Amino acid sequence: MNRPELDYYAVLDMPRSASKEQLTLAYRRLAVRLCPHRDKKYEQDFVPLAQEGKLTHLSPMSEIKQWAYINMAFDVLGHDLYRAIYDRYGEAGLFEGVMLPNGYFPPYQYHGDHMKVYEAVFASYSPYANLIDAVTNPPSLFATREHGIGVRHKDTNTERIIHLSLEEVRTGCVKLMHVWRQEIVDIKESRLEKRKHTLKLNIQPGTTAGTRYCFKEEGDRYPTTIPGDIIFIAADKPHPVFERRNMHDLVYRYNITLCQAFTGFIFFVQTLDKRQLKIVVTDVVTPGYQKIVPCEGLPKCRNLDAVSAIKHANKRFEDFGDLIIEFNYIFPKYLTPEMKAMTRQFFTEFQKHEQALEAQEKEHLS
């Protein structure tokens, strides 16, 4: 869009740091003076803005144009998502549409009903408000030679499972999802054709199973209905080495012998991002023992809403789950009589040594 952009904050005569409550009060102050439907007998109660010293760059315009501008400005700035997109991408991004972390945001279009904005702020503007809305904003209709005239109803949503490997979850990725949908291919809306359509999924690092990516009204196009949404639901793909636990922790299982369990050992683990971790175990590995390596799990996905995701788009969060190592014992399948005798002797000496240590501790305490 190669045109100067409108400063919605300047329209309401407020700074960009203004809170939503401050913007609402600014709109109310302007709207009670500029609303063309106010009762004429109350005009004398309002001091003209020019006499208040509140002149803005809209002041040279007629009150009708100023009325239109303040309603459009508040329709954007009074909506958290619209405001976040406007603050980050400007009016061009708002009108052209942008790709957000949770799906595509379609181009914004002001509905043009100034009194609808006024009513949302002041609660009501007329006892006939609902009737007027039905006339000024009628439901979406269709008119075809085959089906006549009727109200468009939205089709059911389409849900699909998208399987993600733990490597993709660890680093994040972009998925191009190809879907086939019915599309209208002529002006008369009488001929349909199945065509391939590509949707772009931005998978954030640490995305959890069950995360939903919604593409609004990207389903089949029919003359008599509103397209349904296409929703992709993330699911974990089984991994040959690791298992996800507690959303962001990774579990790794390592086989050890009884000798290793008693005497300690060293081994290496290859992480999802191809690094080698050196694991040193000096403790006796008893049943249920776990070795926890902090911050070597999956990144913690913050699952921000669209507004927060835009505000934190350039921030990098280094927050990870843990790597939990569990051990499986490998028992010998066969022992010779000599090996059994040596094992009995070992445990006999081991018990004598333990008893001697316990006796020394009691003497020391007494």
Secondary structure, DSSP 8 states (H G I E B T S, - for coil): --S----HHHHTT--TT--HHHHHHHHHHHHHHH-TTS-GGGGGGS--GGGGT---TTTTS-HHHHHHHHHHHHHHHTSHHHHHHHHHHHHHHHHH-EEETTEEE--------HHHHHHHHHS-S-TTHHHHHHHHS---EEEETTTEEEE-EE---EEEEEEE-HHHHHH-EEEEEEEEEEEE-STTS--EEEEEEEEEEEE-TT--TT-EEEETT-S---TTEE---EEEEEEE---SSEEEETTTEEEEEEEEEHHHHHH-EEEEEE-TTS-EEEEEE-S---TT-EEEETT-S-B------HHHHHHTTT-----B--EEEEEEEE--S---HHHHHHHHHHHHHHHHHHHHHHHHHHHHH-
